[in-house]
Amino acid sequence: MKVKEILEKAYHESNLTKDEIKFLLMAEGEDKDLLFKTADRVRKEHVGDEVFLRGLIEFSSYCKNDCFYCGLRRSNQNAQRYRMQEDEIVEVAKRAYQMGYRTVVLQSGEDMYYTKDRLCSIIKKIKRVVDVAITLSIGERSYDEYKAFKDAGADRFLMRFETSNEKLYRKYHPGMSFENRIECLKWLKKLGYELGTGFLIGLPGQTLDDLAQDIILVKELDADMIGIGPFIPHPQTPLKDAKEGSVDLTLKSIAILRLLIPDANIPATTALGTLDPLGRQKGLMCGANIVMPNVNRLEYKLKYELYPGKICINEDATKCRGCIESIIVSLGRKVGQGKGESRHYKRASVNRK
């Protein structure tokens, strides 16, 4: 098996076997460079040179779940909890629009304080005051709730499955069901959301075989946006002493997913930039085309600690916006205009008609 032959197949067919994916995940030296260059070429051909920005609004740090790797876990007595009020969230969305963002991401722990009616009200208020796409990242809800959010004006939904290994999923997500997670993702797709999903890289016990299966599951779920990042241990969790995830494997996974779903939106995540000062740049150079800066006030940015050491949390949102743009321009790319709808989603929508 040769990397060049596998990449030729991926380029023409957008499909690979699990063994071929594993082979690419092990690529080093010139083979790895070729993987990244091929993925960057596919990115340029299918989604162009624009890098779209998403304004992230982390509106609640409460969570009913107790996931072993997350700083917001229910059992973390040291977590700084807060909830933003409706008008406060709308005001941040308005400010994000004024800074040039045309998509906002409403993200929180799984906080049931925000009922169906509360969230619908927030969505409708934002849509009334600014012309933005709204992405929700709020976890597992009922089909009826997802439908209500869509009817209220939500456009996209981001929910990672974290790992496709059901045994690992049960181990690190006490009281949660892998089957329900996947069912929720299928509901979101059925309801017409632009679907974002993905996984963590480097969870303790994860094998290369698991990682290849994670990539395959993203493809099977027909994701429109793919969010993946390295695991970063949090000191107030059961995995505090675990080794952090690999930046290298994260970059390879981004590249492989660009080959398998050429017109999807793929972020260069903050976690990448946290473990490697040039992590986001490297992500953008091997297939990524999205960056998600935090647009919240400093007091909230500091309290929403999924993992320690997160970059840019001490920066004002306006300064952060300028910094991100300079990074994008330095790579010979440009900040995308408009809402940056996934081309994969648009193509599928045309086919459905």
ZAZAVO-552539 format. One record per residue (C-alpha): residue number from 1; residue in one letter; x negated, y negated, z. Coordinates in steps of 0.5 Angstrom, whole numbers. Last residue first. Example, Ala and Ser with C-alpha at 12.3 -4.5 7.8 and 13.67 -1.06 7.14 Angstrom:
BEGIN
{seq = 2; type = s; c1 = -27; c2 = 2; c3 = 14}
{seq = 1; type = a; c1 = -25; c2 = 9; c3 = 16}
This chain:
BEGIN
{seq = 353; type = k; c1 = 71; c2 = -38; c3 = -9}
{seq = 352; type = r; c1 = 67; c2 = -33; c3 = -5}
{seq = 351; type = n; c1 = 61; c2 = -34; c3 = -10}
{seq = 350; type = v; c1 = 61; c2 = -42; c3 = -9}
{seq = 349; type = s; c1 = 61; c2 = -41; c3 = -1}
{seq = 348; type = a; c1 = 55; c2 = -36; c3 = -2}
{seq = 347; type = r; c1 = 51; c2 = -41; c3 = -5}
{seq = 346; type = k; c1 = 53; c2 = -47; c3 = -1}
{seq = 345; type = y; c1 = 51; c2 = -42; c3 = 5}
{seq = 344; type = h; c1 = 44; c2 = -40; c3 = 2}
{seq = 343; type = r; c1 = 43; c2 = -48; c3 = 0}
{seq = 342; type = s; c1 = 43; c2 = -49; c3 = 8}
{seq = 341; type = e; c1 = 47; c2 = -56; c3 = 9}
{seq = 340; type = g; c1 = 41; c2 = -61; c3 = 10}
{seq = 339; type = k; c1 = 46; c2 = -67; c3 = 13}
{seq = 338; type = g; c1 = 43; c2 = -72; c3 = 8}
{seq = 337; type = q; c1 = 36; c2 = -74; c3 = 7}
{seq = 336; type = g; c1 = 31; c2 = -70; c3 = 8}
{seq = 335; type = v; c1 = 24; c2 = -73; c3 = 11}
{seq = 334; type = k; c1 = 18; c2 = -72; c3 = 6}
{seq = 333; type = r; c1 = 13; c2 = -67; c3 = 5}
{seq = 332; type = g; c1 = 5; c2 = -68; c3 = 3}
{seq = 331; type = l; c1 = 3; c2 = -65; c3 = 9}
{seq = 330; type = s; c1 = 2; c2 = -72; c3 = 12}
{seq = 329; type = v; c1 = 9; c2 = -74; c3 = 11}
{seq = 328; type = i; c1 = 12; c2 = -69; c3 = 15}
{seq = 327; type = i; c1 = 7; c2 = -70; c3 = 21}
{seq = 326; type = s; c1 = 9; c2 = -78; c3 = 20}
{seq = 325; type = e; c1 = 16; c2 = -76; c3 = 20}
{seq = 324; type = i; c1 = 15; c2 = -72; c3 = 27}
{seq = 323; type = c; c1 = 12; c2 = -78; c3 = 30}
{seq = 322; type = g; c1 = 17; c2 = -83; c3 = 28}
{seq = 321; type = r; c1 = 23; c2 = -79; c3 = 31}
{seq = 320; type = c; c1 = 19; c2 = -78; c3 = 37}
{seq = 319; type = k; c1 = 18; c2 = -85; c3 = 38}
{seq = 318; type = t; c1 = 25; c2 = -86; c3 = 38}
{seq = 317; type = a; c1 = 27; c2 = -81; c3 = 42}
{seq = 316; type = d; c1 = 22; c2 = -83; c3 = 48}
{seq = 315; type = e; c1 = 17; c2 = -78; c3 = 49}
{seq = 314; type = n; c1 = 16; c2 = -75; c3 = 56}
{seq = 313; type = i; c1 = 19; c2 = -68; c3 = 53}
{seq = 312; type = c; c1 = 15; c2 = -68; c3 = 47}
{seq = 311; type = i; c1 = 12; c2 = -61; c3 = 48}
{seq = 310; type = k; c1 = 15; c2 = -56; c3 = 53}
{seq = 309; type = g; c1 = 10; c2 = -54; c3 = 58}
{seq = 308; type = p; c1 = 15; c2 = -49; c3 = 62}
{seq = 307; type = y; c1 = 20; c2 = -45; c3 = 59}
{seq = 306; type = l; c1 = 28; c2 = -46; c3 = 58}
{seq = 305; type = e; c1 = 27; c2 = -53; c3 = 62}
{seq = 304; type = y; c1 = 33; c2 = -57; c3 = 61}
{seq = 303; type = k; c1 = 31; c2 = -62; c3 = 67}
{seq = 302; type = l; c1 = 26; c2 = -66; c3 = 63}
{seq = 301; type = k; c1 = 30; c2 = -67; c3 = 57}
{seq = 300; type = y; c1 = 36; c2 = -70; c3 = 61}
{seq = 299; type = e; c1 = 32; c2 = -75; c3 = 65}
{seq = 298; type = l; c1 = 28; c2 = -77; c3 = 58}
{seq = 297; type = r; c1 = 35; c2 = -79; c3 = 55}
{seq = 296; type = n; c1 = 37; c2 = -74; c3 = 49}
{seq = 295; type = v; c1 = 34; c2 = -74; c3 = 42}
{seq = 294; type = n; c1 = 30; c2 = -68; c3 = 42}
{seq = 293; type = p; c1 = 27; c2 = -66; c3 = 36}
{seq = 292; type = m; c1 = 29; c2 = -60; c3 = 31}
{seq = 291; type = v; c1 = 25; c2 = -59; c3 = 25}
{seq = 290; type = i; c1 = 27; c2 = -56; c3 = 19}
{seq = 289; type = n; c1 = 23; c2 = -53; c3 = 12}
{seq = 288; type = a; c1 = 19; c2 = -47; c3 = 15}
{seq = 287; type = g; c1 = 16; c2 = -43; c3 = 10}
{seq = 286; type = c; c1 = 8; c2 = -42; c3 = 11}
{seq = 285; type = m; c1 = 6; c2 = -49; c3 = 11}
{seq = 284; type = l; c1 = 12; c2 = -52; c3 = 16}
{seq = 283; type = g; c1 = 10; c2 = -47; c3 = 21}
{seq = 282; type = k; c1 = 3; c2 = -49; c3 = 21}
{seq = 281; type = q; c1 = 5; c2 = -56; c3 = 22}
{seq = 280; type = r; c1 = 10; c2 = -54; c3 = 28}
{seq = 279; type = g; c1 = 4; c2 = -50; c3 = 31}
{seq = 278; type = l; c1 = -1; c2 = -55; c3 = 30}
{seq = 277; type = p; c1 = -2; c2 = -56; c3 = 38}
{seq = 276; type = d; c1 = -1; c2 = -49; c3 = 39}
{seq = 275; type = l; c1 = 3; c2 = -46; c3 = 44}
{seq = 274; type = t; c1 = 8; c2 = -52; c3 = 45}
{seq = 273; type = g; c1 = 8; c2 = -53; c3 = 38}
{seq = 272; type = l; c1 = 11; c2 = -46; c3 = 36}
{seq = 271; type = a; c1 = 16; c2 = -47; c3 = 42}
{seq = 270; type = t; c1 = 18; c2 = -53; c3 = 39}
{seq = 269; type = t; c1 = 20; c2 = -49; c3 = 33}
{seq = 268; type = a; c1 = 19; c2 = -50; c3 = 26}
{seq = 267; type = p; c1 = 26; c2 = -49; c3 = 23}
{seq = 266; type = i; c1 = 28; c2 = -44; c3 = 18}
{seq = 265; type = n; c1 = 34; c2 = -46; c3 = 13}
{seq = 264; type = a; c1 = 36; c2 = -41; c3 = 8}
{seq = 263; type = d; c1 = 34; c2 = -41; c3 = 1}
{seq = 262; type = p; c1 = 29; c2 = -35; c3 = 0}
{seq = 261; type = i; c1 = 32; c2 = -30; c3 = 5}
{seq = 260; type = l; c1 = 27; c2 = -24; c3 = 4}
{seq = 259; type = l; c1 = 21; c2 = -28; c3 = 2}
{seq = 258; type = r; c1 = 23; c2 = -34; c3 = 7}
{seq = 257; type = l; c1 = 24; c2 = -29; c3 = 13}
{seq = 256; type = i; c1 = 17; c2 = -26; c3 = 11}
{seq = 255; type = a; c1 = 14; c2 = -33; c3 = 12}
{seq = 254; type = i; c1 = 17; c2 = -34; c3 = 19}
{seq = 253; type = s; c1 = 15; c2 = -27; c3 = 21}
{seq = 252; type = k; c1 = 8; c2 = -28; c3 = 19}
{seq = 251; type = l; c1 = 8; c2 = -35; c3 = 23}
{seq = 250; type = t; c1 = 11; c2 = -32; c3 = 29}
{seq = 249; type = l; c1 = 6; c2 = -26; c3 = 29}
{seq = 248; type = d; c1 = 0; c2 = -31; c3 = 29}
{seq = 247; type = v; c1 = 4; c2 = -35; c3 = 35}
{seq = 246; type = s; c1 = 4; c2 = -29; c3 = 39}
{seq = 245; type = g; c1 = 8; c2 = -29; c3 = 45}
{seq = 244; type = e; c1 = 6; c2 = -30; c3 = 52}
{seq = 243; type = k; c1 = 3; c2 = -25; c3 = 57}
{seq = 242; type = a; c1 = 8; c2 = -23; c3 = 62}
{seq = 241; type = d; c1 = 7; c2 = -26; c3 = 69}
{seq = 240; type = k; c1 = 13; c2 = -30; c3 = 70}
{seq = 239; type = l; c1 = 17; c2 = -25; c3 = 67}
{seq = 238; type = p; c1 = 22; c2 = -24; c3 = 73}
{seq = 237; type = t; c1 = 23; c2 = -32; c3 = 72}
{seq = 236; type = q; c1 = 21; c2 = -38; c3 = 76}
{seq = 235; type = p; c1 = 14; c2 = -38; c3 = 73}
{seq = 234; type = h; c1 = 17; c2 = -39; c3 = 66}
{seq = 233; type = p; c1 = 14; c2 = -34; c3 = 61}
{seq = 232; type = i; c1 = 13; c2 = -37; c3 = 53}
{seq = 231; type = f; c1 = 16; c2 = -32; c3 = 48}
{seq = 230; type = p; c1 = 14; c2 = -34; c3 = 41}
{seq = 229; type = g; c1 = 20; c2 = -37; c3 = 36}
{seq = 228; type = i; c1 = 25; c2 = -35; c3 = 31}
{seq = 227; type = g; c1 = 31; c2 = -39; c3 = 29}
{seq = 226; type = i; c1 = 34; c2 = -37; c3 = 22}
{seq = 225; type = m; c1 = 39; c2 = -41; c3 = 18}
{seq = 224; type = d; c1 = 44; c2 = -39; c3 = 13}
{seq = 223; type = a; c1 = 44; c2 = -32; c3 = 16}
{seq = 222; type = d; c1 = 46; c2 = -26; c3 = 12}
{seq = 221; type = l; c1 = 47; c2 = -21; c3 = 18}
{seq = 220; type = e; c1 = 44; c2 = -16; c3 = 15}
{seq = 219; type = k; c1 = 38; c2 = -20; c3 = 13}
{seq = 218; type = v; c1 = 37; c2 = -23; c3 = 21}
{seq = 217; type = l; c1 = 38; c2 = -15; c3 = 22}
{seq = 216; type = i; c1 = 32; c2 = -13; c3 = 18}
{seq = 215; type = i; c1 = 27; c2 = -19; c3 = 21}
{seq = 214; type = d; c1 = 29; c2 = -16; c3 = 28}
{seq = 213; type = q; c1 = 28; c2 = -9; c3 = 25}
{seq = 212; type = a; c1 = 21; c2 = -11; c3 = 23}
{seq = 211; type = l; c1 = 20; c2 = -14; c3 = 30}
{seq = 210; type = d; c1 = 22; c2 = -7; c3 = 34}
{seq = 209; type = d; c1 = 17; c2 = -3; c3 = 29}
{seq = 208; type = l; c1 = 12; c2 = -8; c3 = 31}
{seq = 207; type = t; c1 = 13; c2 = -7; c3 = 39}
{seq = 206; type = q; c1 = 17; c2 = -11; c3 = 44}
{seq = 205; type = g; c1 = 16; c2 = -8; c3 = 51}
{seq = 204; type = p; c1 = 15; c2 = -15; c3 = 54}
{seq = 203; type = l; c1 = 18; c2 = -20; c3 = 49}
{seq = 202; type = g; c1 = 13; c2 = -22; c3 = 44}
{seq = 201; type = i; c1 = 17; c2 = -26; c3 = 39}
{seq = 200; type = l; c1 = 24; c2 = -28; c3 = 41}
{seq = 199; type = f; c1 = 30; c2 = -27; c3 = 36}
{seq = 198; type = g; c1 = 34; c2 = -30; c3 = 30}
{seq = 197; type = t; c1 = 41; c2 = -33; c3 = 29}
{seq = 196; type = g; c1 = 44; c2 = -39; c3 = 25}
{seq = 195; type = l; c1 = 51; c2 = -39; c3 = 21}
{seq = 194; type = e; c1 = 54; c2 = -44; c3 = 17}
{seq = 193; type = y; c1 = 61; c2 = -43; c3 = 20}
{seq = 192; type = g; c1 = 66; c2 = -40; c3 = 16}
{seq = 191; type = l; c1 = 70; c2 = -36; c3 = 21}
{seq = 190; type = k; c1 = 68; c2 = -30; c3 = 18}
{seq = 189; type = k; c1 = 61; c2 = -32; c3 = 19}
{seq = 188; type = l; c1 = 62; c2 = -34; c3 = 27}
{seq = 187; type = w; c1 = 66; c2 = -27; c3 = 28}
{seq = 186; type = k; c1 = 60; c2 = -23; c3 = 25}
{seq = 185; type = l; c1 = 55; c2 = -27; c3 = 30}
{seq = 184; type = c; c1 = 60; c2 = -26; c3 = 36}
{seq = 183; type = e; c1 = 61; c2 = -18; c3 = 34}
{seq = 182; type = i; c1 = 53; c2 = -18; c3 = 34}
{seq = 181; type = r; c1 = 53; c2 = -21; c3 = 41}
{seq = 180; type = n; c1 = 59; c2 = -17; c3 = 44}
{seq = 179; type = e; c1 = 55; c2 = -10; c3 = 41}
{seq = 178; type = f; c1 = 49; c2 = -13; c3 = 45}
{seq = 177; type = s; c1 = 53; c2 = -13; c3 = 51}
{seq = 176; type = m; c1 = 51; c2 = -17; c3 = 58}
{seq = 175; type = g; c1 = 51; c2 = -16; c3 = 65}
{seq = 174; type = p; c1 = 44; c2 = -16; c3 = 66}
{seq = 173; type = h; c1 = 40; c2 = -19; c3 = 59}
{seq = 172; type = y; c1 = 33; c2 = -17; c3 = 60}
{seq = 171; type = k; c1 = 34; c2 = -10; c3 = 60}
{seq = 170; type = r; c1 = 40; c2 = -9; c3 = 56}
{seq = 169; type = y; c1 = 37; c2 = -13; c3 = 50}
{seq = 168; type = l; c1 = 30; c2 = -8; c3 = 51}
{seq = 167; type = k; c1 = 35; c2 = -2; c3 = 51}
{seq = 166; type = e; c1 = 39; c2 = -5; c3 = 45}
{seq = 165; type = n; c1 = 32; c2 = -7; c3 = 41}
{seq = 164; type = s; c1 = 35; c2 = -12; c3 = 36}
{seq = 163; type = t; c1 = 32; c2 = -17; c3 = 40}
{seq = 162; type = e; c1 = 34; c2 = -25; c3 = 41}
{seq = 161; type = f; c1 = 41; c2 = -24; c3 = 38}
{seq = 160; type = r; c1 = 40; c2 = -32; c3 = 37}
{seq = 159; type = m; c1 = 46; c2 = -36; c3 = 37}
{seq = 158; type = l; c1 = 46; c2 = -43; c3 = 33}
{seq = 157; type = f; c1 = 53; c2 = -45; c3 = 30}
{seq = 156; type = r; c1 = 55; c2 = -50; c3 = 24}
{seq = 155; type = d; c1 = 60; c2 = -54; c3 = 22}
{seq = 154; type = a; c1 = 64; c2 = -56; c3 = 28}
{seq = 153; type = g; c1 = 70; c2 = -60; c3 = 26}
{seq = 152; type = a; c1 = 76; c2 = -59; c3 = 31}
{seq = 151; type = d; c1 = 78; c2 = -53; c3 = 27}
{seq = 150; type = k; c1 = 71; c2 = -50; c3 = 27}
{seq = 149; type = f; c1 = 71; c2 = -51; c3 = 35}
{seq = 148; type = a; c1 = 78; c2 = -48; c3 = 35}
{seq = 147; type = k; c1 = 76; c2 = -42; c3 = 31}
{seq = 146; type = y; c1 = 70; c2 = -41; c3 = 36}
{seq = 145; type = e; c1 = 75; c2 = -41; c3 = 42}
{seq = 144; type = d; c1 = 80; c2 = -36; c3 = 39}
{seq = 143; type = y; c1 = 74; c2 = -31; c3 = 37}
{seq = 142; type = s; c1 = 72; c2 = -32; c3 = 44}
{seq = 141; type = r; c1 = 66; c2 = -35; c3 = 47}
{seq = 140; type = e; c1 = 58; c2 = -33; c3 = 47}
{seq = 139; type = g; c1 = 53; c2 = -38; c3 = 47}
{seq = 138; type = i; c1 = 53; c2 = -45; c3 = 47}
{seq = 137; type = s; c1 = 49; c2 = -47; c3 = 41}
{seq = 136; type = l; c1 = 54; c2 = -52; c3 = 37}
{seq = 135; type = t; c1 = 52; c2 = -55; c3 = 30}
{seq = 134; type = i; c1 = 55; c2 = -61; c3 = 28}
{seq = 133; type = a; c1 = 54; c2 = -65; c3 = 21}
{seq = 132; type = v; c1 = 54; c2 = -72; c3 = 22}
{seq = 131; type = d; c1 = 59; c2 = -78; c3 = 20}
{seq = 130; type = v; c1 = 59; c2 = -82; c3 = 26}
{seq = 129; type = v; c1 = 65; c2 = -85; c3 = 30}
{seq = 128; type = r; c1 = 71; c2 = -80; c3 = 29}
{seq = 127; type = k; c1 = 66; c2 = -74; c3 = 28}
{seq = 126; type = i; c1 = 63; c2 = -75; c3 = 35}
{seq = 125; type = k; c1 = 70; c2 = -76; c3 = 38}
{seq = 124; type = k; c1 = 73; c2 = -69; c3 = 35}
{seq = 123; type = i; c1 = 67; c2 = -65; c3 = 37}
{seq = 122; type = i; c1 = 67; c2 = -68; c3 = 44}
{seq = 121; type = s; c1 = 75; c2 = -67; c3 = 45}
{seq = 120; type = c; c1 = 74; c2 = -60; c3 = 42}
{seq = 119; type = l; c1 = 69; c2 = -58; c3 = 47}
{seq = 118; type = r; c1 = 73; c2 = -61; c3 = 53}
{seq = 117; type = d; c1 = 79; c2 = -57; c3 = 50}
{seq = 116; type = k; c1 = 75; c2 = -50; c3 = 49}
{seq = 115; type = t; c1 = 73; c2 = -51; c3 = 56}
{seq = 114; type = y; c1 = 66; c2 = -54; c3 = 58}
{seq = 113; type = y; c1 = 66; c2 = -52; c3 = 65}
{seq = 112; type = m; c1 = 64; c2 = -45; c3 = 62}
{seq = 111; type = d; c1 = 57; c2 = -46; c3 = 62}
{seq = 110; type = e; c1 = 53; c2 = -42; c3 = 57}
{seq = 109; type = g; c1 = 47; c2 = -46; c3 = 58}
{seq = 108; type = s; c1 = 47; c2 = -52; c3 = 53}
{seq = 107; type = q; c1 = 46; c2 = -54; c3 = 46}
{seq = 106; type = l; c1 = 50; c2 = -59; c3 = 42}
{seq = 105; type = v; c1 = 46; c2 = -60; c3 = 35}
{seq = 104; type = v; c1 = 46; c2 = -66; c3 = 31}
{seq = 103; type = t; c1 = 46; c2 = -67; c3 = 24}
{seq = 102; type = r; c1 = 45; c2 = -73; c3 = 20}
{seq = 101; type = y; c1 = 39; c2 = -76; c3 = 24}
{seq = 100; type = g; c1 = 37; c2 = -83; c3 = 22}
{seq = 99; type = m; c1 = 36; c2 = -86; c3 = 28}
{seq = 98; type = q; c1 = 43; c2 = -90; c3 = 28}
{seq = 97; type = y; c1 = 46; c2 = -83; c3 = 27}
{seq = 96; type = a; c1 = 42; c2 = -80; c3 = 34}
{seq = 95; type = r; c1 = 44; c2 = -86; c3 = 37}
{seq = 94; type = k; c1 = 52; c2 = -84; c3 = 36}
{seq = 93; type = a; c1 = 50; c2 = -77; c3 = 38}
{seq = 92; type = v; c1 = 47; c2 = -80; c3 = 44}
{seq = 91; type = e; c1 = 54; c2 = -84; c3 = 45}
{seq = 90; type = v; c1 = 58; c2 = -78; c3 = 44}
{seq = 89; type = i; c1 = 55; c2 = -74; c3 = 49}
{seq = 88; type = e; c1 = 55; c2 = -80; c3 = 54}
{seq = 87; type = d; c1 = 63; c2 = -80; c3 = 53}
{seq = 86; type = e; c1 = 64; c2 = -73; c3 = 54}
{seq = 85; type = q; c1 = 60; c2 = -73; c3 = 61}
{seq = 84; type = m; c1 = 53; c2 = -70; c3 = 61}
{seq = 83; type = r; c1 = 52; c2 = -64; c3 = 66}
{seq = 82; type = y; c1 = 46; c2 = -63; c3 = 70}
{seq = 81; type = r; c1 = 42; c2 = -57; c3 = 74}
{seq = 80; type = q; c1 = 35; c2 = -58; c3 = 76}
{seq = 79; type = a; c1 = 33; c2 = -51; c3 = 76}
{seq = 78; type = n; c1 = 29; c2 = -49; c3 = 83}
{seq = 77; type = q; c1 = 35; c2 = -44; c3 = 85}
{seq = 76; type = n; c1 = 33; c2 = -40; c3 = 79}
{seq = 75; type = s; c1 = 39; c2 = -34; c3 = 79}
{seq = 74; type = r; c1 = 43; c2 = -37; c3 = 74}
{seq = 73; type = r; c1 = 38; c2 = -37; c3 = 69}
{seq = 72; type = l; c1 = 36; c2 = -44; c3 = 66}
{seq = 71; type = g; c1 = 29; c2 = -42; c3 = 66}
{seq = 70; type = c; c1 = 30; c2 = -36; c3 = 61}
{seq = 69; type = y; c1 = 26; c2 = -30; c3 = 61}
{seq = 68; type = f; c1 = 30; c2 = -25; c3 = 65}
{seq = 67; type = c; c1 = 37; c2 = -27; c3 = 63}
{seq = 66; type = d; c1 = 41; c2 = -29; c3 = 68}
{seq = 65; type = n; c1 = 48; c2 = -31; c3 = 65}
{seq = 64; type = k; c1 = 53; c2 = -36; c3 = 68}
{seq = 63; type = c; c1 = 49; c2 = -42; c3 = 65}
{seq = 62; type = y; c1 = 48; c2 = -49; c3 = 68}
{seq = 61; type = s; c1 = 43; c2 = -54; c3 = 64}
{seq = 60; type = s; c1 = 48; c2 = -58; c3 = 60}
{seq = 59; type = f; c1 = 48; c2 = -63; c3 = 55}
{seq = 58; type = e; c1 = 42; c2 = -61; c3 = 51}
{seq = 57; type = i; c1 = 43; c2 = -66; c3 = 45}
{seq = 56; type = l; c1 = 38; c2 = -64; c3 = 39}
{seq = 55; type = g; c1 = 38; c2 = -68; c3 = 33}
{seq = 54; type = r; c1 = 36; c2 = -64; c3 = 27}
{seq = 53; type = l; c1 = 31; c2 = -66; c3 = 22}
{seq = 52; type = f; c1 = 31; c2 = -64; c3 = 15}
{seq = 51; type = v; c1 = 24; c2 = -63; c3 = 11}
{seq = 50; type = e; c1 = 25; c2 = -64; c3 = 4}
{seq = 49; type = d; c1 = 19; c2 = -61; c3 = -1}
{seq = 48; type = g; c1 = 24; c2 = -56; c3 = -4}
{seq = 47; type = v; c1 = 29; c2 = -51; c3 = -2}
{seq = 46; type = h; c1 = 28; c2 = -45; c3 = -7}
{seq = 45; type = e; c1 = 22; c2 = -47; c3 = -11}
{seq = 44; type = k; c1 = 18; c2 = -50; c3 = -5}
{seq = 43; type = r; c1 = 20; c2 = -45; c3 = 0}
{seq = 42; type = v; c1 = 18; c2 = -39; c3 = -5}
{seq = 41; type = r; c1 = 11; c2 = -43; c3 = -6}
{seq = 40; type = d; c1 = 10; c2 = -43; c3 = 2}
{seq = 39; type = a; c1 = 12; c2 = -36; c3 = 3}
{seq = 38; type = t; c1 = 7; c2 = -34; c3 = -3}
{seq = 37; type = k; c1 = 2; c2 = -38; c3 = 1}
{seq = 36; type = f; c1 = 3; c2 = -35; c3 = 7}
{seq = 35; type = l; c1 = 3; c2 = -28; c3 = 5}
{seq = 34; type = l; c1 = -4; c2 = -30; c3 = 1}
{seq = 33; type = d; c1 = -7; c2 = -33; c3 = 7}
{seq = 32; type = k; c1 = -5; c2 = -26; c3 = 11}
{seq = 31; type = d; c1 = -8; c2 = -22; c3 = 6}
{seq = 30; type = e; c1 = -14; c2 = -26; c3 = 5}
{seq = 29; type = g; c1 = -16; c2 = -25; c3 = 13}
{seq = 28; type = e; c1 = -11; c2 = -21; c3 = 16}
{seq = 27; type = a; c1 = -4; c2 = -17; c3 = 15}
{seq = 26; type = m; c1 = -1; c2 = -13; c3 = 20}
{seq = 25; type = l; c1 = 6; c2 = -17; c3 = 20}
{seq = 24; type = l; c1 = 6; c2 = -15; c3 = 12}
{seq = 23; type = f; c1 = 5; c2 = -8; c3 = 14}
{seq = 22; type = k; c1 = 11; c2 = -8; c3 = 18}
{seq = 21; type = i; c1 = 15; c2 = -11; c3 = 13}
{seq = 20; type = e; c1 = 13; c2 = -6; c3 = 8}
{seq = 19; type = d; c1 = 14; c2 = 0; c3 = 13}
{seq = 18; type = k; c1 = 21; c2 = -3; c3 = 14}
{seq = 17; type = t; c1 = 23; c2 = -4; c3 = 7}
{seq = 16; type = l; c1 = 23; c2 = -10; c3 = 3}
{seq = 15; type = n; c1 = 28; c2 = -15; c3 = -1}
{seq = 14; type = s; c1 = 28; c2 = -21; c3 = -4}
{seq = 13; type = e; c1 = 27; c2 = -18; c3 = -11}
{seq = 12; type = h; c1 = 22; c2 = -22; c3 = -15}
{seq = 11; type = y; c1 = 18; c2 = -25; c3 = -9}
{seq = 10; type = a; c1 = 19; c2 = -19; c3 = -4}
{seq = 9; type = k; c1 = 16; c2 = -14; c3 = -10}
{seq = 8; type = e; c1 = 10; c2 = -19; c3 = -12}
{seq = 7; type = l; c1 = 9; c2 = -19; c3 = -4}
{seq = 6; type = i; c1 = 9; c2 = -12; c3 = -3}
{seq = 5; type = e; c1 = 4; c2 = -11; c3 = -9}
{seq = 4; type = k; c1 = -1; c2 = -17; c3 = -6}
{seq = 3; type = v; c1 = -1; c2 = -14; c3 = 1}
{seq = 2; type = k; c1 = -3; c2 = -7; c3 = -2}
{seq = 1; type = m; c1 = 0; c2 = 0; c3 = 0}
